[in-house]
């Protein structure tokens, strides 16, 4: 019985830790933006249209899933950032949407 209770506590703790960890973090997204996006889209996210589009209002043009998909798969001149984790992509998308 003690083993079962211990396993339940461990599994429950894992679930709570995963839920807390998986929340998007715009501050972490800002760091990712500085590392991966500034060179083309600029520090102020204004881009260099039409070659590099502005990202200042990207949430008005794309929903969260579309932003994440664009980060992951790229498009046009933008390379895919498939090396980023799902959490990193979520953080970056959260930063861009604000």
C-alpha positions in Angstrom: 0.0 0.0 0.0 2.8 2.4 0.9 4.4 1.8 -2.6 1.2 2.6 -4.3 0.7 5.8 -2.3 4.3 6.8 -3.0 3.8 6.2 -6.8 0.6 8.3 -6.7 2.3 11.2 -5.0 5.2 11.1 -7.5 2.9 10.9 -10.5 0.8 13.7 -9.2 3.8 15.8 -8.5 5.1 15.1 -12.1 1.7 16.2 -13.5 1.8 19.5 -11.5 5.4 20.2 -12.4 4.7 19.6 -16.1 1.6 21.9 -16.0 3.6 24.7 -14.3 6.6 24.3 -16.6 4.5 24.2 -19.8 3.1 27.7 -19.4 4.4 30.1 -22.1 6.9 32.7 -20.8 7.1 35.9 -22.8 10.3 36.9 -21.0 12.0 33.7 -22.2 10.5 34.4 -25.6 12.2 37.8 -25.6 15.5 36.1 -25.1 14.8 33.6 -27.9 13.8 36.5 -30.2 17.1 38.3 -29.4 19.0 35.1 -30.3 17.1 33.9 -33.4 15.0 36.7 -34.9 16.7 40.1 -34.4 19.1 39.8 -37.3 16.2 39.8 -39.8 13.2 41.4 -38.0 15.1 43.9 -35.9 15.2 44.7 -32.2 11.9 46.6 -32.4 10.2 43.9 -34.5 9.7 46.4 -37.3 11.4 44.1 -39.9 12.5 45.4 -43.3 9.3 45.0 -45.4 8.7 43.4 -47.8 11.8 41.2 -47.4 11.5 40.7 -43.7 7.9 41.5 -42.4 7.2 43.4 -39.3 6.2 41.3 -36.4 4.9 44.2 -34.2 1.3 43.2 -35.0 1.7 39.6 -36.0 -1.1 38.5 -33.6 -3.5 40.6 -35.7 -2.7 38.6 -38.8 -2.0 35.1 -37.4 -3.4 33.1 -34.5 -1.2 31.4 -31.9 -1.1 28.1 -33.8 -0.2 29.8 -37.1 2.6 31.8 -35.4 4.0 28.6 -33.8 3.7 26.8 -37.2 5.6 29.6 -39.0 8.4 29.5 -36.4 8.7 25.7 -36.6 8.4 25.4 -40.4 9.6 28.7 -41.7 8.5 30.1 -45.0 9.7 32.4 -47.8 13.2 33.5 -46.7 12.6 32.5 -43.1 14.4 29.2 -42.2 12.6 26.6 -40.1 13.5 26.7 -36.4 12.7 23.0 -35.9 15.6 22.8 -33.4 13.6 24.8 -30.9 11.6 22.8 -28.4 7.8 23.1 -28.2 8.2 25.1 -25.0 10.7 27.5 -26.8 8.3 27.9 -29.7 5.4 28.6 -27.3 7.5 31.2 -25.4 8.5 32.9 -28.6 5.0 32.9 -29.9 3.8 34.4 -26.6 6.3 37.1 -26.8 5.4 38.0 -30.4 1.7 38.0 -29.6 2.0 40.7 -26.9 
